[in-house]
Amino acid sequence: MLAAAHRRYLDILASVYIYNEHRGYTSIDRILEAVRARTPDDRDFIAAVEKHRADERKHYVMFKRWFELQGKMPLRVDRTCGHIDRFVEIMFRRGIDDLDTDGMMADDRLFERLCRVISLTERRGMKQVEILLKHPLVRHDKVLIRIFQVIEKDEPSHWAPYDSWLKAHGRREPKWWERAIDSFIHSELLFLKLPLLFFNPWLGRRTEWADASDPAERPAAPVAAAA
């Protein structure tokens, strides 16, 4: 029974992570398109966001490899388990897919808000990875530990471009209430949604990979890190 509970926990954990990684890089694709159109000469910022996107894709591929090694598909989790999904919904009162990225890039106040949301989300992700690397249930899985070690190495560069943009444009840092929203979303996932997923016997698995409909791209080279 303990072994089954352990497997269930890791299954849910990896399913939530692979959802968020896919959601991350596909959302950044829209931001990149708008950034390149509005500020084509800001090469440093564009390069930093491109790296963020590439890392999110790399992490997705590593979790995909973990599931392939398990011989199963991820559990069918949705936007209710997406940190960035919830944060955007609260801060912009609409889902990520409904955001007007072109309009946002044309309004520094809206892009400023988005930068703070992304920065807080990435910093939260770093804190969670640090916890998971010490988690006794995770440490038994060498592949997952290697994945989280890669994420830990990549993560600091993910909030840097957005913090740099805020500073370069004289914009403020997140206030206490924005940090409180971030903490609420994390607590909601940790103490409500994950237990509900764990004890839901009807939770099915995906029938196809989340990236099945993505535009064709070169496979991420660092997949070997998770092998």
N, C-alpha and C positions, 0 to 999 in steps of 0.2 A: 504493500500500500504506500509506503514512504517513497519507494522508487518511482511508482506511478505518479505520485504528487510532484516529485522532483521533475520528472519529464514534462508534466503538464505546465509547471511553472516556467521552465525554459522555453517551452513551445509558445506560450503566451507572450513571454518577454521578447523573443525573437520576432514574433508576428507583429507586435506593436512597433518594434524598431524598424523592420523592413518596410512597414507602411509609412512611417515618418521619414525614412531616408528617400523613398520614392517620391513622396509628397514634397520633400525638400528640393530635390534637383529639378523636378518638373515645374515647381513654382519659380525657382530662380531663373529658369529659361525665359519666362515672361519678363522678369525684371531686367535681365541682360539685354533683351531685345529693345526695351525702352531706353535703357542707359546708353546703349550704342547709338541709338538714333538721336538722343538729345545731347549727349556729351561725347562725341566720337574722339575728341582730342584728350580726354582724361584717361590715358592708357593705363596708368597705375591702378586706378579704381576699377576699371574694366577687367584688368588682369587678376586683381584680387578676388572679384566676384566670380570670374571664370574658374579660379582655383577652388573656391567654395563649392561651386556647382560640380566640378570634377570629383571633389572629395565625397560629396553626398552620393554621387553615382557609384563611386568606388565602394563606399560602405554598403550601399544597396546590393551590389554584386556579391560582396563577401557574405552577407546574410543569406542571399539566394543560394550561394554555394553551401552554406551550413544546412539549409533545408534539403538540398540535393543529396548531401552526405547522409542525412537522416532518412532519405527515401520518402519524403512527404512534402506536401504543399503548405504554405502558411495558413494559419487560421484566418477566417474572414472577419477582420476588424475593419472599422471604417473611420470617418473623419471625427467621430466622437472620441477617438483615442489619439487624435493628432494634436500635439501641443501647439504648433503654429496655426492649425485650423481654428482652434478655440480662441487663441489670442487675437487673430485677425477678426474673427466674428465679433468679439467683444469690443475691440478697438475701432473697427470700421463699420460694424453693424451689417456686415455682409460676408459671404464666404470668399475664400481665396479665388475660386473660379469666376466670381462675379466682380472682382476688383477691376477697376479701369486703370490699368498700369500706365497707359499713355497719359491719362489725365493726372495720375499721381505724380509722374515724372515732371509734369508741367507746373505742379504746385509744390513748392519746397516744403510747405507746412505738412502736407500729406506724406511726402517722401521722408521727411524728418521723423514722423510718427512710425512709419514702416521700418526705418533704420533702427529705432529703439526696440521695436517688437522683435526684429530678427536678432539683434544683439542680446537681448534678455533671454530669448529662446536658446541661443547657442551657449550662453553662459550656464543656463540651467542644464543643458545637455552635458556640459563638462562636469558639473557637480555630480550628476547622476552616474556618469561613467566612473568617476573616482570611487563612488560607493559600490558599484557593481564589481569593480576589479577586486574588492575585498570581500565580496559576498560569498559565503561558504558554498551556497548552491551553484553559483556561477563558476567558482574556481575549479570545480570538478570537471568542467568541460573545457578542455585545452583549446579547442577551436574558437569557442566564444571568447575566451580570455584573450586570445591573439587578436580577434576582431576588435575588442574593446581597447586593447593596447594601441592599435592603429588609430582608432577614433580619438583616443586621448592625445596622441601625438599631433593629429590634424586639427583638433578642435580650436585651439587658441587663435589660429589664423582666420577663423570663420567670422568672429565678431569684429575683428580688427578693421576691415574696410568700412564698415558701417559706423563704427566709433570714430574713425578718421574723418569720414564725411561730415559727421555732426560737428566735430571740432573745427574742421577747416571752414565750415559755413557759419560758425558762431552759434550753433544750436545747443540746446540744453541736454544734459544727461537725463536718464529716466528718473522720475520722481517716485516717492514712496508708494503712491497709489498704483503706479504701473508695476512696480515690483510686487505689490500685494496681489495684483491680478495674476502675475506669473506664478506666485506661490500658490494661489487658489487653484489654478489650472493643474499644477503638478499634484497638489493634495487630492483634488477631485479624481485624477487618474489613479493615483496610488492607493487611496483608501476606499474608493467607490467602484470605479470602472474595472480595475484589474480583478478585484474579488468577484465581481459579477461575471466577468469572462471566465474566471477559474471554475466557478460552480455552475456554469451554463452547459448542460449536457447536449443542447441543440446547436451549439456553436459549430458551424461547418467549416470546411476548408475551401480555399480558392480553387477554382478549376483551371485557371490560367495565371501566369505571372503578371504582376502589375505592369511590367514594362513591355508586355506583348504588343501593345499598340503604340509604343514610343517610336519616334523616327529612328531609322537605322543609324547606328554609330559603332565605332570601334569598341570591342570588348575592353573593359578596364583591366589594364595590365596587373595591378596589385591583387587580383583575385588569389594569386598563389599565397598571399599572406594568410589566407584563411584555410589553406589546404592542410 
